[in-house]
């Protein structure tokens, strides 16, 4: 498995989620007329100096003026950078083509060169969409597009090199000598990926729906800094009084939101569902779809949902490779976020901005296994903290249900109801409840501010 495993591997079709593609009649965001034809490397003399990417962009239609800021390369330049696409430089391969490590002549910059298979799954429309999206949108949690090549029938994309590969490389099918990600790193990756999605949904204008959020599309830089990659399926979101955009169903099995898979109606909440699946992968260490798993455990969401209703089973959801080195309260809160994101009804899922608020809290409160070992043991013995509610279908925006993190005595099921006597067994328990309530109150205040900002926007 290569560093850029955003391509579905051909080597193990049984254990990989399968990407579902429609034909190329899919309607993507239309390009302005002056960029409907990308300049090739031979056309670049007039725009040689226009190579910088914007450090921050709202993706506004006004500011871009339809100009592509990415550098244009000739095929000869990229062949030289990759030692004529040598197998020794190969990072990964899949249905779209091959990805090579390269060194740009002149600057010596290390890059990743994605050479699209002319007979592969990604066509000219997807190529154009990815160039447009990554040229006009720039954020610390989105991969940087250095440039592209459109010489003749050659289609290549040049990205910044991400030395740690993809999140998938660090979660699944690890060799025995490779150390598993610790709890703090997992929360950091989740929070960063959520911020990238928040930028697309809330800062880009019009909003962008990523549509292919999965662990193999989250690339990791130094210090496990996550960045979203592979924008070939991205769509402009609904504007005005429209609630969704209708499109052919595309994406990866196991990550697609159920309403999108059934109706083709796409909203930002579709991305939130996909995020929830990836977050569950981070928590559990399991694949979204694993045909080699026992019957009943092959679909991650289907396996996890029943366990959300019994807090005594929460510990079974944690990745065994963590070896118990995680904060129990942090695990409960992380599972609460994941549970909200994978609600079957889109309206019951939170907005990604609310998810960022919750995950920023978890990422900023680092876990020290030595200092917290005693506390973790107490939680394992049944200390009362956050509880994930089983939400009824079709409810509100999902925000009101964050209150379930408090461990309210008003449970959805009589068997989960807690008594005041259980809350007052000892001082430590009261302190734990108070801390959980304080966490929720902070989240509520932030969510209210986010709601007010959206209402005024």
N, C-alpha and C positions, 0 to 999 in steps of 0.2 A: 504494500500500500504506500503510495507516494505521498509527498508533502502536500500536494494540491489534490486531495481526494474529493474535490467538489465534483469530480466526474465519477459516475457509477462504475465501479470496477467490473471488468469482464471476467475476472478470475474466479469470483465466488458469487455466482448469481443467486444461490439459495439463501445466503445470509445477508445480502444487501437489499435494502428497500429498493423497489423498482420504480423508476421514474416513468410517469405516464405522460406521453406527449400526443398532442393532436397534430393534424397536418399543418402546413405553413399558411393556411388561409386565416389563421388566428389574427385578429385585428389588434395591433399594438399601437401605442401612442404615435400619431403621425408626426413625421419629421418636417420641420420647416423646409420650404422649397429649396432654399439655398444650401441645405445640407443633406438633401435626400440622396445625393451621391457623395460618398466619402472620398476625399482626395486621396490619391494613392501616394506612395513614397516618391514617385517621380513628379508629382504635382506640388510638392511641399516647399519649393524654393521661396514662394511669396509669403509663406506663413512660418518660416523657419524659426522666427523669434517668438512665436506665440505658443510656448510650450509649458507655461506654468499653470498649475491647477489652483483654483481658489481655495484658500484656507478655510473659509466658512461660506456656505452658500445656502440660501433658502430655496434654491431651485426655482425662483420666480421666473415667470415667462418674460417679464420686463427686462430683468438684469442680464439674461443670457444672450439675447438678441440672436439666438440660433447659432452661436459660434461654438465650434468644438475646440477646446483648449488643449487637447491631448496632442502629443507629438506624433508625426507620421514617419514611419520607417519604411525603407525598401526591404524587399525580401532578402536581398543580398546582405544587408546589414544584420538582419536577424539570423541568417544562416551563419554568418561569421561569429555572432555573439554566442551561438550554441554549438560551435565547432561542427557546423553542418548538421545540426540536429542529431548529435551523437547519442547513441544509447547510454553512454556514460553520464550524460546530462539529464536523462529522463527522470522526472519527478513523479509522474503519474499518468494514467491513461484511462479512457472510458469511452462512453458513447459519443462524446463530443469531439474527441481527438486526443492529443497528447500535450503534456505540459513539461517544459524543459527549463532547467536552470541555465541562465546565460549571463554573460558579462558584456555590457555595452562598450563598443569600441570608443576610444576617446576618453570618456568619463570613467570607465572602469566600474560603473555601477552594477551591482548584482541584481538581476531581475528574474522574474518568472515569465516565460514565453508560452502562451497557450496557442497551439496550432490546431485550428479547427479542421476536422476531417471533412473533405468536400462531399463525402457521401454520408456524413454523420447526422445526428439529431438536431444540431444547432444550425439553422439556416441563416440567410442574409438578414432577415427581419430581426432575429434574436441578436445577431452580431451588431446590427445598427442600434438596437435598444440598449445593449450593454455599453456601447461607446458613448451614446448620448447620456445615459443615466450617470455613469461614473465620471464623465467630463463635466457635467453640470452640478453634481452633488459631491460635496466633500466634507468628511467628518472623521474624527479620530477613530471611530469604530466602523468605518467603511474602508474597504481596501482601495488603495490608490491606483488609478489607471495611468501608467506612464505614457503609453501610446498604442498605436495599432498599425497594421499593414493591410492594405487592400489592393495589392498589386495583382492585376489579372484576376484569376479565380482563387488566389491565395487570401486567406482570412486569418490574421494572427492578432492576438491581444498581448500587450506587454504590461505586467503588473509589478508593483513592488514585491520584493521577495520576502516571504514570511517564513523565518527559519525554523519555527517549531511545528510547521505543518498544520493539520486540521484538528479540530476538537475530536472528531471521530478517531483519529490516530491515537489519541490519549485515553479514550474511553473503552474501545472495543478491541477484542482479539489481541490483547497485549502479550508480548513475549514474556517469559518468566523473569527475565532480568530487568524488565522495565518497571519502574516504580509507578504506582497509580497516583492520580491527582489527589492532593489532600483537600480537606473540606474548604479551607480558605480560598484556595485557587479556584475551586469549582464555583463558589459564590462570586468571586471576582469576574470570572468568565461570563457567568450568567448576567451579572449587572451590566457589564460592558456591551454584551450582545443586545440586551434590552435597550440600552441607550442608542445603539445604532438604529434599531427598529423605531424608537421614539422619534429620532431625527427624520426618518422617512415619513412617518405618520403625521407628526405634529409641526415640524419645521419646514418641510418641503411644501411648496405651493405651486400647483395642486399637490395633495398628498400622494405618496407613492406606496403601493402595496407590493411588498417584496415577492410573495407568492411561492417562494422556494426555500423557506427557512428550515434548515436541518443541520445536524452536527457536522456533516462533511463540508458545508458551505461557511462554517465559522473557522477562519484561519487565525493562527496564533503567532504573534510577534514576540520580541524579547519581553521577558517578564510575564508571559502568557497574556499579553494584551490582545483581546479578540477583535476581529474585523470581519464584517459580512462581505462575502464575495459572490460572484456568479449572478449577475443581474439580468440575464437573458430573458427571464420570465416576468420581470417586473412590469407592473401596470400602473397607470395613473388612476388614482382613486376617484370616488364620486365627488362631484362638486354641486354647489347650489342646493336645491331641495332633494337631490337624488340620494337614496339610501344605500345604493350598491351599484356596481357595474356588472353587466352580464358578459360572460366570456366562456370560451371553451375550457373544460377542466384540464388543467395541466399541473404538474407538481410531482411529488414523490409519495408513493403509497405508505401509509402509516403516519404521515405528517399533515395531510390535507384535512381541513375542517369538514365535518360531516355535511353541513348545509351547502358548502361550496361543491363538494363531491357529488351531491344529489341534484343540485339545481343550477350550478354554474354561476350563482350569484356571489360576487366577491366583495368583501368589505375589509376594513382594517382589522376587524375581529377575527377574520380568517387567519391572519398572521399571528394574532394572539394565541389562537389554538395551537398553531405549529410551534410557537415559542414554548407553550406549556409542555408539549411532547419532548422537546429538547431539554427543558429543565428537568423533566422526569428522568431522562437519560443521565443527566448529571448527578441526580440524587441517587438513582438506583444502580447505575453502571450497566443497565440493560439496553439492548437495541430497541428501536421503535418497532421493528418487525424482525423476528428471529425464528425462521422456520426450523431451526435445529433445537429449539426449546421444547419442553414437554407440552402436550396438549393443554390448552387453557392459559398458557403463558407466552404464546408466540406474539401476541399483540400487546404491547406495553400498556396502552391505555385501558384495554379491556381487563388486563390482569390487575392493574393498580386500583381501579375505581372501587371495587368492593372493599378493599383494605382501608380506604379513606374513612369508612363508617365505623371503624373500631380502633380506637387509639391504642389499644393493647397490641395491635399489629403494626403500628407505625414503624417500629424498629426493624421489621422485616423488609421494609421498603428501602432501607439504607444499603448502599453498595457494600457488600461484604469485604471488599478490598480496603475499605476505610478502617477496618478492624476496630470498630467502635470509637474511633477518634473523631468525634463530632459532638457539638453541643446539642443535647436532646431538645431544648427549647428551640434552638435554631432549626433543627430538623422539622419540628412541628410547624414552625412558621413557613419554612420553605415548602413543605407539603401543602400548606394552606394556599400559597400562591399558585402552585402547580394545579391544585384542584380547581381553583377559580378559572384558570386559563383554559382548561380542557372541558369546561361545561358544554354539554351537547347543544344548548340553545345559545346562539351568539350573543343575545341581549344580556345573558347572565354573566358573560365574561367581563373582566375589568378592561379599561383602556390601558394601553401600554405605558402611559405616563404614571399611572397608579402602580403598575408592576415595578417600574424603575424606582419609585419611592420606597417600596418594600424591600427590593433587592439591594438598594444602596445601603439600607440599614444593616442587612445581613452581611454585606461585603465589608462594611466599615467596622463591624464588631468582630474582630479576628478571634479565632478560637485557639487557645493555648492548651494542648492536651495535658500538659503537666499540671498547670494551675487549675484546670477545670475537671480533672478526673473524678474528684469526689462529688462535684455537682452533677456530673453526667451519671454517676452511679445512682444518685438519689432519684433522678428522673426515670432511670430504668426500673426503679422499684415502684413506679406508679404515681410519681408526684403530678399533681394537677397543673397543667399549663394550657397551652393553646389546643383547641379542638377544631377539627374540620367538620363543618356541617354538611349534611347531604341536602343540597339545594334543590328546591322544587323547580321544575322546568318552567321556562318562560318568564322568570322574574326579572325585573329592572336591569340596571346597568352593571350590576355586580358589585358596586361600591358599598352598598349597605351591608353586604354579607362579610365584609372584612371585619366587622365587629365580632364575628365568631372566634377570632383569634384571642379574645378576652377570656374565653372559657365560660361564657354565659351559662347560667343554670337553666336557661330555657332551651333544652335540647330538642332536636328534631325527632328523636326517638326516646320513648320512656326508658329504655335500657341504658341510655347515655346520660340521664338526668343525674346531676350532682346535688348533694345536700349541703346545707351550711356547715354541718358538723365536719364534713370532709374538708371544707375550706379552712378550718381553724384547728387543724390537728397540731400544727407547730408554727413557730415564727418564720422558719425558712419557707414554708409553703405560702404563707401570707405575702412574704416578700416576693416570691416568684410570681404570684398573681398580680401584685402591684406593678411589677416590672412589665409584665405582659400587657396590662392595661395602659401603661404609659406608652408602650410601643405603638399600640393601636391608636391612642389619642393623637400621637404625632403623625401617624399615617393619615388619620381622618382630617387633620388640619391641612396637611399637604394636599390631600385629595380635594378638599373644598376649594383651596386656592387654584388647583388645576381646573376644577369645574368652572369657577368664576372666570378664569382666563379664557377657557374655551367658549363660554357664553358671550364674552365680549369680543371674541375674535371674529 
